[in-house]
């Protein structure tokens, strides 16, 4: 099995107590410290991005959202003004 090419390096300074904690956890999982840190950081990064990109709605809110898309309310004056400004700035035909 071919190993993946590792070309980037990340360094971090940590307190000795944090280093000991990381080393102990890596050993418990049978990983090198580097493998442990990369896997942990990747997991946390994916979780952080997920929290910022996925909208969670209750069942009631899902219904209201779908209804608003399928049958949107009429535009108010502010929205008409925004659309007119958009046409002037973005699509001046």
N, C-alpha and C positions, 0 to 999 in steps of 0.2 A: 504494500500500500504506500503510495507516495505521500510524503509529508507536505503540508501546505507551506507556501513561502511566507515567512514572517519578515516584513521589511520595516515596520514602524516600531518605535520604542517609546514607552511612556515611563517617566520616572516620578517618584513621589517621595517626599520626606515624611517620615512618621515617627512618633514617639516610640521609644523602646517597648513600652507595654503594648502598644498597638501591633508592633512587629511580632512580638511573642504570641499574641492572640492569633494573628494571621498564620504564622508558621504552625501553630498547634492545630488550627482548623484544617489547614492544607494537609497536614500529616494524617489527621483523622479520615479525610476523604481519599487518601492515597494519591494525592496530586502534588506536583511541585508548587512552590509558592507562586510562580509566574502563572501556571495553569489555573490555580485557584483564584488569583486576582483577576485574570482576564475573564473567567467564567462569571465571577461575582459581579464585576463591573458591567459586563454585557447584560446580565440579567437585570440589574438595576436600571441601566440605560433603556432597555426595552420597556420596562415597566413605567418609567418616567414618560417616555414618548407615547405609550399607550394611553396613560392618564390624560395627556394633553390633546390627543387626537380622536378619542372615542367619546361620544356623547351618550350618557346613560340616562334613560327616561323611565319613569314608572309606566305601567300599562295605561293609566289615564292620560298621562302626558303624551304617550305614543299616539293615542287616538286623536287628541287635540292637534298634534303636529300633522298627522295625516289629513285631518279635516281642513286644516289651514292651507295645506298644499293643494288639496283637491278642490276646495271652495274658498279661495282667499277673500278676505274682506276688501271692500272698495278702497281705493287709494285716497288718502286724506290730502289736504292742501300742501303740507310739507313734502309729501312724497312726490306730488306733481311738480313742485319746484325743484326737487332733487333730480328728477328725471330730465327736466328741461335743462338744468345746469349740466348734467352729464352729456346730453346731446350737444350742447355748445362746446364743451371742453374736449370730449372724447370723439364724437362722431359729427363734426361740423360738415355736413354734406351740402 
